[in-house]
Amino acid sequence: MNLHEPEIHEAPNPVNTVMVVDDDPIFRMLMEQVLLQKGAKRVIMASDGDEAHQILRRLTNEIDAITLDLSMPNQDGVGFLRLASELSWGGRLVLVSGEHESVRHSAGKLAAMMKIDCAGVLAKPADYQKVAELVLSGTSSRKLQRLGPGIDVEEINSALRNSRLFAYYQPRIDLATGRVAGAEALARMRNREGHLLDAGKMINLAEENGRITDITWRMIELVAEDTPEIIGTFDEAFKISFNISGSIISNNQFPGQFCDIIRLAGLKPENFILELTETRLPQDTSQSLEALTRLRMQGFGLAIDDFGTGYSNIEQLRLFPFSELKIDKSFMSAAASDRFAFACVEASVSLARQLDLTIVAEGIETTDELELARRFGIDEAQGYLFSRPLPFSNFREFLKVHGTVGNASKAPVLAAG
């Protein structure tokens, strides 16, 4: 029996409260005006990192987004990042600085390492409209994190025992046709009160406590239950991608067991793409290489996820039989204003083209990012600009409206490029 996640109908949670942290009073004043004009309900000012830290301590659960300068008196922006991380603040960050682009880039990487959602890194003098768009686009992930209590291992165990793990689907859009080419299946878990748990924290905790294999197998089962309806109703070429854990790859029985589940569901390997990041690969390279080679021989796709964020992405690309490259959202959001990010995306696309890989841009949230992805010649994109991840019932309705590749009777998600 397939226990689907209930439908969701609530409107996206907006970014309501923004804190502008900058020692330039003119920047603060103009930034406040633009943010309020574009829909922010409340803008709080801080002239340096110390003042911002004191405000954030009081309003950790109220501040949805922050614009942050790097060079400031008393406490600089880099120091503030550490303090914000210690407070477990989970809102949206946009860095706006006159420092050298290498410094800005490193600060953005530092924010990501501290698990802070950095939506963009912009140079001064800044385009205030662009800053506001990055700050206010999408939804406030912090609001979702507030809904439930902290996550512990027993919460994960309870959710697995009581069928509170669900597959959510985020559409992948073909940028040449504007239609839905596939979807990424993402693990979502609810606590006893029915609130969504923070997905990133849930996955990290599961990996640390040996439960990621159970989550992976359950996700495979859920996807195998959902996919026949999608393919049978909409498009035989539809592709579902999902993350796979290193611990499961190190089991040499995995390829055979996975193939059995797919075939028993009446599905083809060609409909599935396994996504891997550097951190998900097991230490034993020979085991993972054997498993992934066998899966590719069976017809499964293999994607290198979050490309550009790891230390040995290029070595992985050389070693494993990837069919797809996914460019991390941090590069896409920064590429318009950061030469380093632009060069990274350009080089990644060139490399993927030479290796005959499908190229997917992750985390597309603005029309500017979409246009840039098209200019780069990227094949597919996913992100909140098109749709947030949806429970299966909502995703099914999404497909009824927009259809899939090859189904000309449905309205495309966006105009063809």
C-alpha positions in Angstrom: 0.0 0.0 0.0 1.4 3.4 -1.0 0.8 5.9 1.8 1.1 9.2 0.0 1.8 12.5 1.7 -1.3 14.6 2.0 -1.9 17.4 -0.5 -0.6 20.8 0.4 -2.4 24.0 -0.5 -0.9 26.7 1.7 0.7 29.7 0.0 4.5 29.9 0.1 6.0 31.5 3.2 7.3 34.9 2.2 10.5 36.5 3.5 8.9 39.1 5.8 11.7 40.4 8.1 15.1 41.4 6.7 18.2 42.7 8.5 20.5 45.0 6.6 24.1 44.9 8.1 26.4 47.6 6.7 28.4 50.4 8.0 27.4 52.7 5.1 24.3 54.7 6.2 23.4 55.5 2.6 23.4 51.9 1.6 21.2 51.0 4.6 18.7 53.8 3.8 18.4 52.9 0.1 18.3 49.2 0.7 15.5 49.7 3.2 13.5 51.6 0.7 13.8 49.0 -2.1 13.1 46.1 0.2 9.9 47.7 1.5 8.8 48.6 -2.0 9.3 45.0 -3.1 7.3 43.5 -0.3 9.3 43.1 2.8 7.2 43.8 5.9 10.0 44.8 8.2 13.6 46.0 7.7 16.0 46.1 10.6 19.3 48.0 10.5 22.7 47.2 12.0 25.9 49.2 11.4 28.4 46.4 12.2 28.6 42.7 13.1 28.4 43.3 16.9 25.1 45.2 16.6 23.8 42.7 14.2 24.7 39.8 16.5 22.9 41.4 19.4 19.8 41.9 17.3 20.0 38.3 15.9 20.3 36.9 19.4 16.9 38.5 20.3 15.2 37.8 17.0 16.7 34.5 15.7 13.3 33.1 14.9 12.0 36.3 13.3 14.7 37.4 10.9 14.1 35.6 7.6 17.0 37.1 5.6 20.1 39.2 6.0 22.2 41.4 3.6 25.7 41.4 5.0 28.7 43.6 4.3 32.2 42.1 5.0 34.4 45.0 5.9 32.9 46.8 9.0 34.3 48.2 12.3 34.1 46.4 15.6 32.9 43.0 14.2 33.4 42.3 10.5 31.0 40.2 8.3 33.2 37.1 8.5 33.1 37.1 12.3 29.3 37.7 12.2 28.9 34.5 10.0 30.4 32.4 12.8 28.1 34.1 15.4 25.0 33.5 13.2 26.0 29.9 12.8 26.4 29.4 16.5 22.8 30.7 16.9 21.7 28.1 14.4 20.1 30.8 12.3 18.7 29.3 9.2 17.5 32.2 7.0 18.6 33.5 3.7 21.9 35.4 3.3 23.1 37.8 0.6 26.7 39.0 0.8 27.3 42.6 -0.6 30.8 43.8 -0.3 33.5 45.9 -2.0 36.2 43.4 -1.1 38.1 41.6 -3.9 36.1 38.9 -5.6 38.3 36.2 -4.2 37.5 37.4 -0.7 33.8 37.6 -1.5 33.9 34.1 -2.9 35.7 32.7 0.1 33.1 34.3 2.5 30.3 32.7 0.5 32.0 29.3 0.8 32.4 29.9 4.5 28.7 30.6 4.9 27.9 27.4 3.0 30.3 25.4 5.2 28.5 26.8 8.2 25.2 25.6 6.8 23.9 29.1 6.1 21.8 29.5 3.0 23.8 32.0 0.9 21.6 33.1 -1.9 24.1 35.3 -3.6 27.5 37.2 -3.4 27.4 40.6 -4.9 30.0 43.3 -5.5 29.7 47.0 -4.5 28.5 49.3 -5.9 25.5 47.1 -5.8 22.3 47.0 -7.8 19.8 47.5 -5.1 17.0 45.9 -7.1 19.2 42.8 -7.6 20.0 42.5 -3.9 16.3 42.8 -3.0 15.4 40.2 -5.6 17.9 37.7 -4.2 16.7 38.4 -0.6 13.0 38.2 -1.3 12.8 35.5 -4.0 11.6 32.0 -3.1 10.3 31.2 0.3 11.7 31.5 3.8 13.1 28.0 4.7 13.5 29.3 8.2 9.7 29.3 8.7 9.5 25.6 7.8 12.3 24.8 10.3 10.4 26.6 13.1 7.4 24.3 12.8 8.8 21.4 14.7 11.1 20.6 17.6 14.7 19.7 17.3 15.5 16.4 15.5 17.0 13.4 17.3 17.6 9.9 16.2 14.5 8.6 17.9 12.4 11.0 15.8 13.9 9.5 12.7 13.4 5.9 14.0 9.8 6.7 14.9 9.1 8.2 11.4 10.5 5.2 9.7 8.4 2.8 11.8 5.3 4.8 11.3 5.5 5.6 7.6 6.2 9.3 8.1 8.9 9.4 5.4 7.6 10.7 2.1 8.9 11.3 -1.4 8.6 14.9 -2.6 9.1 15.7 -6.3 10.7 18.9 -7.8 10.2 19.2 -11.5 13.2 19.4 -13.9 12.5 21.7 -16.9 13.9 21.2 -20.4 15.2 24.7 -21.2 14.9 24.1 -25.0 11.2 23.2 -24.9 10.0 24.7 -21.6 8.4 21.4 -20.6 8.9 19.1 -17.7 11.6 16.5 -18.5 11.6 14.8 -15.2 11.9 15.4 -11.5 14.2 14.9 -8.5 12.7 12.8 -5.7 13.6 14.3 -2.3 13.2 12.7 1.1 10.9 14.5 3.5 10.0 13.4 7.0 7.2 14.5 9.5 7.4 14.4 13.2 4.6 13.0 15.5 2.7 16.3 15.4 2.8 16.2 11.6 5.3 19.0 11.1 8.0 18.7 8.4 11.5 18.1 9.8 14.4 20.1 8.4 15.5 17.9 5.5 19.2 18.8 5.7 19.5 18.2 9.4 17.5 15.0 9.1 19.8 13.5 6.4 23.0 14.6 8.3 21.7 13.0 11.5 20.7 9.8 9.7 24.2 9.5 8.1 25.8 10.0 11.5 23.7 7.4 13.2 23.6 4.7 10.5 20.0 5.2 9.4 20.7 6.6 6.0 20.6 3.2 4.4 17.1 2.6 5.7 16.0 6.0 4.4 17.5 5.3 1.0 15.8 1.9 0.6 12.4 3.4 1.7 12.9 6.2 -0.9 13.6 3.6 -3.6 10.4 1.8 -2.7 8.3 5.0 -2.7 9.7 6.2 -6.0 9.1 2.7 -7.5 5.4 2.9 -6.4 4.9 6.4 -7.8 6.7 6.3 -11.1 4.5 3.8 -13.0 1.6 6.3 -12.7 3.7 9.1 -14.0 5.1 7.2 -16.9 1.9 5.5 -17.8 -0.1 8.7 -17.8 2.3 11.3 -19.1 5.5 10.2 -20.8 7.6 7.0 -21.1 10.8 9.2 -21.4 10.2 10.8 -18.0 13.2 10.5 -15.7 13.3 10.5 -11.9 16.5 11.3 -10.1 17.3 10.8 -6.4 20.2 10.9 -4.1 22.0 7.7 -3.1 24.1 7.1 0.0 27.7 5.9 0.0 26.9 3.2 2.5 24.5 1.6 0.2 26.8 1.7 -2.7 29.5 -0.1 -0.8 27.2 -3.1 -0.5 28.0 -5.3 -3.6 24.4 -6.7 -3.5 22.9 -3.3 -4.1 22.9 -3.2 -7.9 21.1 -6.5 -8.2 18.6 -5.7 -5.5 17.9 -2.2 -6.9 17.4 -3.7 -10.4 14.9 -6.3 -9.0 12.8 -3.6 -7.3 12.7 -1.5 -10.5 11.8 -4.4 -12.7 9.2 -5.8 -10.4 7.4 -2.4 -10.6 7.4 -2.8 -14.4 9.9 0.0 -14.9 13.0 0.5 -16.9 16.4 1.5 -15.6 16.5 4.3 -18.3 13.8 6.2 -16.3 16.1 6.6 -13.2 19.2 8.8 -12.4 21.2 8.2 -9.3 22.7 11.4 -7.8 26.0 11.3 -6.0 28.0 13.9 -4.1 31.6 13.6 -3.0 30.5 13.2 0.7 28.2 10.3 -0.3 30.9 8.1 -1.9 32.3 5.4 0.3 36.0 5.3 1.1 36.6 2.1 -0.8 36.8 3.4 -4.4 37.0 0.0 -5.9 33.6 -1.1 -4.4 31.8 2.1 -5.5 33.4 1.9 -9.0 32.2 -1.7 -9.4 28.7 -0.9 -8.2 28.3 2.3 -10.3 29.7 0.7 -13.4 27.3 -2.2 -13.1 24.4 0.2 -12.7 25.4 2.2 -15.8 25.7 -1.0 -17.8 22.1 -1.8 -16.8 20.9 1.5 -18.2 20.6 3.7 -15.1 21.8 7.3 -15.3 24.4 8.7 -12.9 24.7 12.3 -11.9 27.5 14.1 -10.1 25.6 16.4 -7.8 26.6 19.9 -6.5 29.4 20.1 -9.0 32.2 22.5 -8.0 31.6 22.4 -4.3 33.9 19.4 -3.4 37.7 19.1 -3.3 37.9 16.2 -5.8 35.0 16.7 -8.2 37.3 16.5 -11.2 38.8 13.3 -10.0 35.3 11.8 -9.5 34.4 12.9 -13.0 37.5 11.2 -14.4 36.9 8.0 -12.4 33.2 7.2 -12.4 30.8 6.7 -15.4 28.7 9.8 -15.0 26.0 10.7 -17.5 24.9 14.0 -16.0 26.5 17.0 -14.3 24.5 19.2 -11.9 25.8 22.7 -11.3 25.4 23.8 -7.6 22.9 26.6 -6.9 25.6 28.7 -5.2 27.4 29.2 -8.5 24.2 29.9 -10.5 23.0 32.5 -8.0 26.4 34.3 -8.0 27.3 34.0 -11.7 25.7 37.2 -12.8 27.8 39.4 -10.5 30.8 37.3 -9.6 33.5 36.6 -12.2 34.8 33.5 -10.4 31.3 32.0 -10.2 30.7 32.9 -13.9 34.0 31.3 -14.9 33.2 28.1 -12.9 29.8 27.7 -14.6 31.3 28.4 -18.0 34.1 25.9 -17.4 31.7 23.3 -16.0 29.4 23.6 -19.1 32.4 23.3 -21.4 33.7 20.3 -19.7 30.3 18.6 -19.6 29.8 19.3 -23.3 33.2 17.7 -24.2 32.3 14.6 -22.1 28.8 14.4 -23.6 27.0 14.9 -20.3 23.6 16.3 -19.7 23.9 19.6 -17.8 21.4 20.6 -15.1 21.3 23.9 -13.2 20.1 23.6 -9.6 18.4 26.2 -7.4 17.1 28.5 -10.1 15.0 31.1 -8.3 14.9 34.2 -10.5 14.3 35.0 -14.1 17.8 36.4 -14.3 19.3 33.1 -13.3 17.1 31.3 -15.8 18.2 33.6 -18.6 21.8 33.1 -17.6 21.3 29.3 -17.6 20.0 29.5 -21.2 22.9 31.7 -22.2 25.3 29.1 -20.9 23.5 26.4 -23.0 22.5 24.4 -20.0 20.1 21.6 -20.8 17.7 21.4 -17.8 17.0 23.4 -14.7 15.2 23.0 -11.4 14.4 25.4 -8.6 11.7 27.5 -6.9 11.2 29.6 -10.0 9.3 26.6 -11.5 8.1 24.8 -8.4 9.2 23.9 -4.9 9.3 20.1 -4.1 5.8 18.7 -4.0 4.1 15.7 -2.4 3.1 13.2 -5.1 -0.5 14.2 -5.2 0.4 17.8 -5.8 3.1 16.9 -8.3 0.6 14.8 -10.2 -1.7 17.9 -10.5 1.3 20.0 -11.6 1.9 17.5 -14.5 -1.8 17.6 -15.5 -1.4 21.3 -16.1 2.1 21.4 -17.7 2.5 17.9 -19.2 5.9 16.5 -20.1 8.4 16.4 -22.9 6.7 15.3 -26.1 3.2 16.1 -24.9 2.3 19.2 -26.9 -1.3 19.3 -25.6 -0.1 20.6 -22.2 1.0 24.1 -21.4 4.8 24.4 -20.9 6.1 25.7 -17.6 7.9 28.5 -19.5 8.3 29.8 -23.0 10.8 27.7 -25.1 14.3 29.1 -25.3 
